[in-house]
Amino acid sequence: MKVLVVGSGGREHAICMAVAKSPRVEEIICAPGNAGIASMEVEGKKISCEKIGAMEFDKLVAFAKDNQVDFTIIGMDDPLVGGIVDAFEKEGLKVFGPRKNAAILEGSKAFSKDLMKKYDIPTAGYETFDNPEDALSYLETAKMPIVLKADGLALGKGVLICNTLEEAKEGVKEIMTDKKFGDAGNHMVVEEFMTGREVSVLSFVDGNSIQIMSSAQDHKRAGDGDTGLNTGGMGTFSPSPFYTKEVDEFCKKYIYQKTVDAMKSEGREFKGVIFFGLMLTEDGPKVLEYNARFGDPEAQVVLPRMKNDIIDVMEACVDGTLDQLTLEFEDNAAVCVVLASEGYPVSYEKGYKITGFDKFDNEDYFCFHAGTAFNEAGDIVTNGGRVLGITAKGSDLKTAREEAYKATEWIDFANKYKRNDIGKAIDEA
């Protein structure tokens, strides 16, 4: 079986590693991929990268047809929201991910909030705005702190938590007037500020049924102690000790299946991965956000613990037979610490040589490449803000955390930066 994976980050590297475990797969191509994926060596597998951008739908479809690709996995949000699955299906190609009309679940925060309101799915109170004047008028009487969200995709950064009216006014200016997040800020959601533990739950969906993966918790802020700007994620751990049996039962009853049914009722049958961002409030779990694909870096701690053949699961999602499978995960834990370029997410330099990859020769340690490339000399160098995701498995969360931080010391590059408190909440569990 020949599999094409679309994307270039740590999430796609984790997907490629999971796909490489499948005895059904002989060849993996990642487009455009990264230096880590291109360097993967798995006995009996041919692994390569193709320099085609994730938004070059026509080229990707043509490549899949010309190279007789059997199955394509879309990792990234932009192509999903843009309709890449529709483009592949139009040509009779088998592809994993939601169609454009279902990917709107992530593509528009206003749509997802309206959906939750209509189908009585627990979430924060909110209002939506199409112009800054109306938003500013509303904020004059709103309770602080408050959350401002750019409606569209913003690389995980289009959310502002404002503690004062002045901050909120400046936030409206950033999102809607200055267009800091581009067209994502044409519309804006103003949301009630919720307090509690955040938990991420990934799920596989086949349009009718849903299977929940292991829970995780991301760390979005750039600095220790959850300070600094929002990033795409500075590290994560799985499972979350705060995702209890009681929370799971509540979410299965009031959130998970209700979301799948709501999308079907709207004529937007969802097949693929739904990422549930949850807030465990005093009033019970509520949905913070939906994503229409694997989280990054959540995939880096969830997929290494999954026992199932990922191809079997993904095909079941496409074929509508997911209810015939049972997801299984290892009875252990995993922690991922992101090694970033100093200055991320604002400004940073690229092109620094990375060393230490040879240390990752143990199946309990993983070095997922997010922003890497080859230089002219053939060395792997930094090529992004988030450079590597260092993941370790352990018998429990504390052990996994210790091992992950130990493994971060194996890697060296100029301007290397990391948070030092990923998983610190574990100590409070």
N, C-alpha and C positions, 0 to 999 in steps of 0.2 A: 504494500500500500504506500502511495506517495502523498505526503501531507504538506500543504502550504500554510504557513503562519504569517499573518499580516501585522506588522508592528516593529518597534525597534528598542523597546525598553526592558527593564528588569522583569516586568510582568510577562513579556513575550519569551524571555529567556527561561523563566520558570515553566511556561507552557511547553516550550520546546523540550525541556528536560522531562516533563511528565509524558509527553508524546513519545519520546525516545525509549521510555520504559515499555511501551506497548509491543508485544511480540508480533503484532499485525503490521507494524510500520517498518518499511525498509529504507525510506528516504524522507528527509525533512528539508524543506526550503523555507527560509524566513526572508520576507521582504518588508523593509530594507534590511532588517537585522542589525547586529552590532558586532564588535570584535569578539565578545565572549561567545556569542552563538556561533560565529564563524570558526571559533577555536574548539568547539565541542567535539569530543571523540568518544563515541559509544560503539562498542564492538558490534559489527554486523550492520551498522547504520551509515548511510551516506548523508552528511549534514552540510549545508551550504547556505550562503546568503545571496540574494539577488537585489541589485540596486534599483528597485522600483519603489517610489514613494507610496505611503499608505493611502493617499488621496488620488492616486493615478488609477482610477477604476478601470478604464479601458485597457491600460497596459497590464494590469493584474489579471483581468479576465482573459486577455489574449495569452498571457503567459501560462495560466492554468490550463487553457484549452490546448495550446501548442505542446505543452509538456505532459499532458495526460495526468494532471493532478486529480487524485481520487477524492480528496476532502480538504476544504479550506477552513481555517479558524481565524476569525477576526478578533484581534486582541484589543485594539484601540477604540476610544469613544468617537473621535471625529469621523472616521469612515463609516461607522455604524449609523450615526446620526445623519450622515450625508447620503445614505442609501446604498452602500456597497453590497449588502446582502441581496437587495433587489436586483442589482446589476448582475451578480453571479447567477441567481436563480433564473433570470430571464434567458440565460444561455444554457440552462439545464445543468448547471454545476452544483454539486453538493457543498453547502457552506453552513458553518455554525455561527449563529449570532442572530439578533432580532432584525426584522425588516425596519425600514425607515419609519413607518407609521407606529411601530412599537418602541423603537429607540428614543422616541420623543419623551419617554418616561425619564430619561436622563437629559435629553436635549433641551427641555424647557421646564424650569422649576415651577413656573406658573401652571403649566399643564398638570404636573404631578401633584401640586398642592390642591388644585381644583378636583382632581381625581379622588384624592383622599377625602376631601370634604364631601363630595357627592356620594361616595360609598362608605362613609363613616369609618374610615381607617384612622386610628389615633395619630395626630400630628399637632404641631404648634399652631396657634392662631396666626392669621396672616392677612395682608392686603397686597394687591398687585397694582403697579403703576406703569404708565406708558410715557409720562413726561415728568421732569424734575419738579416743576411747580406744584403739582398735586401731591407728590411725595413729601416735599418740604412742608406743605400745609398740614398734612396728616401727622408728621413728626412733632409738630408744635404741641399736640395734646397726647402724644404716645408715651407709654411708660418706658423708662430706661432701666437697665440696658436693653438694647434692641439689635436685631440682626438684619443686615442688608445683604441681599443675594442678587447678583447679576443673573438674569433669567437663563442665558445660554451657557455653553461650555467655556470654561476659563482655566483649564489645566489645574483644577482643584484649588484655585486661588481667588475665585470671585465671590468670596464670602467675607463680610466685614462685621465684626462684633463691636458695637459702639456703646460706650458707657455713659456718654453725655449727649445732650442735644447738639452741642457744637461738633462733636465727633460725627454724629449722624448726618448733619448738614454737609460736612466735608466729604463724608462717604457717598452721599448722593451726587455731589460734584464729581468725585472720582469715577463713579460707575456710569452715570447717565450723561454728564456734561463733557468731562474730559475723555470719556471712553477709554479708561485705563485698561479695561478688559475687552476692548474692541466692540464688535456688534453684539456680544453677549450682554452688554449693558443697555441695549435698546429698550428692554423691559426690565423691571426690577420687582423683586418680592421683598416686602418688609415683614419680618416675622417676629413673633413673640420670642424672647430669650428664655431658653429652657436650661435648667440646671440638673446635674446628675452625671452618671457614668456614661461614656460613649462606648458603644459596641458595634462592630461591623460583622454582618452575617452574609456570607455568599450563598447563592443557591443556584441549582440547575432547574430549568423550566422547559416544558415541552408544549406549552400552549394551554394545557389543561391541568396537569399535575406539577408539583414542585417537590424537590428534594433538597434539604438543607445541608450545607457543608459545615465544617467546624467553625466556631466563632473566632473573632480576632479583635484586636484593638490597635488603631493607628495613632500616630503622634504627628499632627500637622504643623505645629509651630516650629520655626527654625532653631530656637534656642532652648537651652535647659530650663526646666520649670515652666514649660509651655509659654515661653516669651518669644518676642519677635514676630515676624510676618508669617502668614500661612504659606506652606509649601505644598508640593505634591505628596508629601509624606516623608518623615525622617526616620521611621522605623516602626515596627509592629511586633505583636506577639500573639500566639494562638496555642491553646484556647483561652478565652477570657474567663477568669474565675468569677466574674460578676454576671456572666450569662448562666444563670442557675436553671434548674429544672422548671421552676415556677415561671421564670421569664420565658423559657422556651415554650411552655404550654400556652401562655397568654398570647405570644406572637403567632403561634400556629393557629390559634382560634380567631384572632382579631386582625392580623396583619398579613401573613404570608399568602395563604390561599385566597384571601379576600382581594389581594392585589392582582393575582393571576386572573381571578374571575372578573375583576373590574375591567382589566385590559381586554379580555375576551368580549365582555358585554359592550365595550366601546368599539368593537370591530377592529381591535389592534392586537390580535393574538400574539403573545410573546413567547418566542423560542430562543433560548440562550441562557445567559447568566443574569440574574437580578442580584444586585448588591444592595442590601438593606443597611443604611446607616441609622442606628437606633440611639435614642437617649433614654436611659433608665431613670425616669423622673419619680418624684414622690407619688404621682398619680398613675404610675405604671409606665411601661415602655411606650415610646412614641417615635414615629418615623422622622428623622432629621432630613434624609435625602435618599433618593434612589440613584443607582448607577446601572447602566445596561451592559456591564462587562465585569470581568475580574478586577478587583482593586489592585492598586500598585502602591505600596508593597504588600498588601494582604495576600496576594497570590503566592508570594515568596515564602510565606509561613504555612499556608493552608495546603497547597498542592504537594509539597514534599511529604506531607503526612497522609495523603490520600492513598488507600490501598487499591482502589478500583483502577481498571484500565480506562484512562481518560477518553480514549477513542470510543469505547463501548458506550460510555455515558453520554458523550456529545452526539453520537449517532442516534441514541435513544431520544434525545431532545428534538432532533430534526425529524425523526420518524414518528414521534408521538407515543413512544412506548416506555417513557421514563418510569412509570408506575410498576414496571416489571423488574426494576433494579433496586438494590439497596446500597446506599453509599456507606463505605466503611473507612474509618480513619484509625491511624496508629494511636495506641494509648500512651501518648507522650506529649511533648510540647516543643514549640519552635519559637525562636526570637530572631528578628532581622534588624540589624543596625545599618542605616544608610551612611555610606562615606560620600560626602559631597565636596564640591569645590568651595573654598572659602569665599564668602560674599553672596552665595546663593541664598535667596532667590532673586536678588537685585542685579548684581553684576559680578562676573568672575572670569578668570582666564582659563584657556584650554590648552591642550597640547603637551601636558606634562607626562613623562613616561611613568608607567605603573609597574611595580615589581612585587613579587611575593605570591604569584598565582600557584606556584608549584607546591605550596603548603596544603592546598585543598585537595588532598588525595584520599580523604576519609568520607564515607557515605553519610556521616552526620554533620558535615560542614559544606556549605554551598557559597559560591561567590557569583552572584547574579549581576550581570553587566547591565547598566542602565544608560550611561552616557560615556561610551568608549569608542575608539576608532583605531585603525592602524596608521602609523606615519609612514613616510617614504622608506624608512629603514626596516619596516616590518614590525616595529615595536608597538605594543598596545599603549595608547595614551588617553588622557582625559579628553572628553568631547561633550561635556554637558554639566549642568548644575548638580544633579544627582548622578554620581559616577558608578558606584557599586552598592549592592545590597548584600551585606555579609550575614548569612543565616546559619544558625546552629540548632540542632535538635538535642533534647535532653530528656531524662526521665520525668522531669517536672519543669515548671517555668523558671524557677530560680537557677537550676542547673543550666538550662538552655541559655539563659541570659548571661551567666558567667562565661559559658563557652563562646557565645557570639562575640562578646567584648574581647575575649582572648584572641579570637580569630581576626578581629579588626586590626590587631597589632602586626599581623603577618603581612599586611598590605602597606605599601609605602608609595606616596607620590607627593610632589610639592603642592602646597596649599590644601592638604587634606583636612577635612573638617567633619566632625560628627557630634551629635548630642550624646551626653554621657549618662542620661537618665531614662533611656528607653526601657520600658517595663518596670519602672520604679513603683508603679501602682500595685504590682504583684505583692510587694511587701505589706500592703495595706489590706490585702484580701483576707 
